[in-house]
Amino acid sequence: ICDCPHLDCVGEITKEELIQKSHGQCQDCKVGGPNLWACLENGCAYVGCGESHTDHSTVHSQDTRHNLTVNLTTLRVWCYACGKEVFLERKLGPHSPHGNSKPLPLPQNVDIDMETEEEDEIRARGLTGLKNIGNTCYMNAALQALSNCPPLTQFFLECGGLVRTDKKPALCKSYQKLVSDLWHKNRPSYVVPTNLFQGIKAINPMFRGYAQQDSQEFLRCLMDQLHEELKEQLPEPCDQSHGIAMDDSPEEDNHSQSDNDFQSCESCGSSERAENEVQGGNALIDDTNEAEMLIPEQDEIQANREWQKEKNMINDLYRSGTNGITGGSTGVDIDKDVDTTTETTPIINCFPDIQMSNTTRPQSPVPMEGHIPKMSSSPPKAASGWPSLNPAHKKGIKLLTTFSPPKNKRQKKYRSIISDVFDGTIVSSVQCLTCDRVSVTLENFQDISLPIPGKEDLAKLHSSTHQTSLVKAGSCGEAYAPQGWIAFVMEYIKSWFWGPVVTLQDCLAAFFARDELKGDNMYSCEKCKKLRNGVKFCKMQSLPEILCIHLKRFRHELMFSTKISTHVSFPLEGLDLQPFLAKDSSAQTTSYDLLSVICHHGTASNGHYIAYCRNDVNNLWYEFDDQSVTEVSEACVQNAEAYVLFYKKSNEDAVKERRRVSGLFNMMEPSLLQFYISRQWLNKFKTFAEPGPISNDDFLCLHGGVPPNKATFIDDLVVMLPQNVWDHLYSRYGGGPAVNHLYVCHTCQTEIEKLEKRRKQELDMFVRLNKAFQEEESPVVIYCISMQWFREWEGFVKGKDNDPPGPIDNSKITVNKNGHLTLKQGADSGQISEETWNFLHSIYGGGPLLTVRPNISHQEVESSQSEEKIEVETRSV
């Protein structure tokens, strides 16, 4: 029972009486429902309207001092005296015999029917409105549609410990709080999504102000940002025989590069693009803020003379050890291949504590890739790289030892709950009609934008469909094949008189139809090396757990926008995507059921968004119109003017499997072993139609232990299972690995310490070199470096990125003029000293070398020679 002290005044009333009152009207203004309020005072039968009308229910409470009132649509109870919502809870038994014991019990994660049907019938969760805070109906409808997608919502409710980010504006935290409020059992009547709205406006200026916006564009912005903040790097494929990441051979790198060119993944690629897009160019010696950020206060400042000696020694060692790399000249051919791993070239390193090996593979246990640099295949040549140095000099340049410059960085692949739920793959094939060459590309998608075909398009689609069916029927010898033509003609005549009858299947067929590439849209054939006529085909390679479909209702011209108001009929259950699958697709489940639909009423310039959503608790449909939440019929949903639809895979076998596992857990058989399983995968098992193999990688490292950075919140990542449940899940889904003991990985801890030491050494040396460069009044020579590469290096040494950058890449800031490399105008470049360039290049390699002005000493030599020549000529005259 709620602790409201005014509940004693409630009279006896049944649910049937409340339902009967909901069909009535306000006793003052005679307005009907929904959202009428009934007084709960003992002996009072008053029914009044709410805030959406004149709010006579509040007036009645103020006049009579009756404190408690109930909403006859949602059955929520409000106390005017307490100023809050109160709850008439029933006395229910415990949900599980385990209570709140640790580790967390499985029934709360597996059995989705723990609450009694009677309680669900009275108070289903998730029926909370969202307040309109200034033309934000587009946002409210989108949020309600997403909120009623169980795989996503259950992740934020049950895997809250995984919602961690250091990226601003931490939109995932705001969304998690919003979902918790919307689905809390003690739900309020509505929620004000201020924090989330402020976060969206911070990352996308388009949503600032109070203008009406597009709900689908808001969805994309929200999901992209959630993916960015929650993404985790996928583990590298491993060579099981050696236990290391398969990234050692050039062939692997080349193959990976071609695969990356082949695949286009929005979820994987958008993050790197966002991180690399920085406005304007920066110069390290001119940007005081950058200098302050990178140059902390030095505890000890060495004498200028000693420091100059150290700088000279760095340059001498660099020149003596890397002439084969740099070519010994300031102008380097940009197209020339740079070899930084030959045995004849002594390599310079900043890691005195890393022991080198003559073998290409280190001994087990092997560190995770990217955490320490790859080892050189040849031992250091100390004699050629190190002239006789006194102890003081060795102390000053103690960072310079043997080190193998890194290879090009592999393109990282990421996943998040957003990509797990919404990502699918489309395979596109383009055939050249001249040489018959077929090029194939794969592209990830999170939503599909479908055209709404007109009369002519529908006629073509239906004609081709019926012709195909007749050909198949004829080949099979079916006698009733002509009936297809009759149905087609009747449908065409009907659409001609009463307008086109467009179905969602028609929109999908139009999207995946054969597309002729000709005229202004000709295909650039790589084999012909010319523009050619071609044909493009699209099919689905992999299907998402939740399919988001956007109907192209709006056309935006230069001066005006129009809206296509054609009604598109869509199924509530059984949307079949089998006709649009690629032949080699491995998809098992192709049937989808509708979860929610966003609707737009009005014109392109003036309209209103609402959402219809199916509640996952009671399977009833509700209309979400800002603050108002009303139960509606299925017919009402099907007549809606759909704009964005969310479909979820339907698989009865998954439902049966969940019930089977819940039964196994309730058997409570004594087991000798307890197994740990990923809480995130368990959420997939609970909500996905196809959860896939068990994956414990989110709480394990490559060595089978718990990464040190996850040890403090390991309870949020795992759930303990009895042996019989684990055995069943493992035999059914495979994957793993099996874990019955958790321990912090010592190997990872050692690698982290080495990595931190490397970062500190590189950063400290850069700070010293750059500070000396800032204090130099007239540098002899200034070197240019790509700020894009420098930002990657800065992120590494500051701990924002675990992986060191690849070789220095100045190709984007250079331009070749008459065989000489010069700085490209407006290039995103920084300026560093010769010593700094030598230091970074000795570790990372790359190039090309680029200076912003020629060597002064070289100019002075030429100038003196010219003056001597002029003097000789003058004397001869």
Helices and strands as residue ranges (DSSP letters): G 7-9, H 15-22, E 37-39, E 47-48, H 56-64, E 68-71, E 77-79, E 84-86, H 107-110, H 117-122, E 129-130, H 137-147, H 150-158, G 160-162, H 171-182, E 190-191, H 194-203, G 205-207, H 215-230, E 232-233, E 238-239, E 244-245, H 250-262, E 263-264, H 266-276, H 288-294, H 304-326, H 382-385, H 391-396, E 414-415, H 417-422, E 424-432, E 438-445, E 448-450, H 455-476, H 482-498, E 502-503, H 504-511, E 515-517, G 519-521, E 523-525, E 530-532, E 534-542, E 546-551, E 554-556, E 561-563, E 568-569, E 575-576, G 578-580, E 591-602, E 607-614, E 621-625, E 628-632, H 634-638, E 642-649, H 652-666, E 674-678, H 679-687, E 694-695, G 708-716, E 718-722, H 723-733, E 735-736, H 746-775, E 783-786, H 787-797, E 808-809, G 811-813, E 814-817, E 820-823, E 829-832, H 834-844, E 846-847, H 856-876
